[in-house]
């Protein structure tokens, strides 16, 4: 299902960015040669299902183009290696690059190398700051936070205790946008917001540890908001271990497969917001192809990020999804 949605959106983007001119009469000869393309996929790290799913989505699309060579890199969370990966791709003569730099905020050396070489780069998921890029595609992080916050406010009737678990670090623009969006919906109510003093590190282990500590500190919590599903899944396990699942519900962000399963089951995992790695990866790939074909795309594209609850989780669930 995600694949079909992604391909349909990609087609719409391409049709919207290419001028509608009459097609010239096709002429083919035995001497005509198809231009060979070489595209690089730069990943800051591949140690999380979300990042793996995004890269695999691009790799799934590439075989449909016989004239295309795809080179995928993994910097293994090493900023210096990102730069060396980019420099190596430039030396190999790539025509363009799709880059997922999450969770890095800026990569000046790598971006400078691409700009100096005149190679277009499409950023997916994380928008880098302080450097010029060709185009960016990602989710509406502030909107997702607002939606989760409104769901929490409505379900609690404007009263109660809400725990906020942040991914970190303090200057993380993605997490801050999600958290600030949530707060903008909750602050007008009488809900008391407790922000966990430590960061969850965007993973289930971090969410579990934070939740354990907060459960020991607070006798009653009505709801938990985590800035991604992975932390929320860890927090949910800690709540269950403490025998307090009936006391509170949880809301996350991303639409991770395990989170969707729990939502569909009617557990205390109540909602999440769509941040589709598969869709974003495929769109980034096709946007780069459109750029290489001469199209002028939007600078930034923020994809719709609907609230997912028990009422619509089945529409977004793909049992075969990596993430």
ABEGO torsion letter per residue (X at the ends): XAAAAAAAAAAAAAAAABBBBBBBBBBBBAABBBBBBBBBBBBABAABAAAAAAAAAAAAAAAABAABBBBBBBAGGBAAAAAAAAAAAAAAGBABBBBBAOABABBAAAAAAAAAAGBBBBBBGBBBBGBBBABBBBBBAAAAAAAAAAAAAAAAGGBEBBBBBBAOBAABAAAAAAAAAAAAAAAABABBBBBBABBAGGBAAAAAAAAAAAAAABABBABBBBABAAAAAAAAAAAAAAGAAAABBBBBBGGBAAAAAAAAAGBABABBBBBBAAAAAAAAAAAAAAAAAGBBBBABBBBBBBBBBAAAAAAABBAABAX
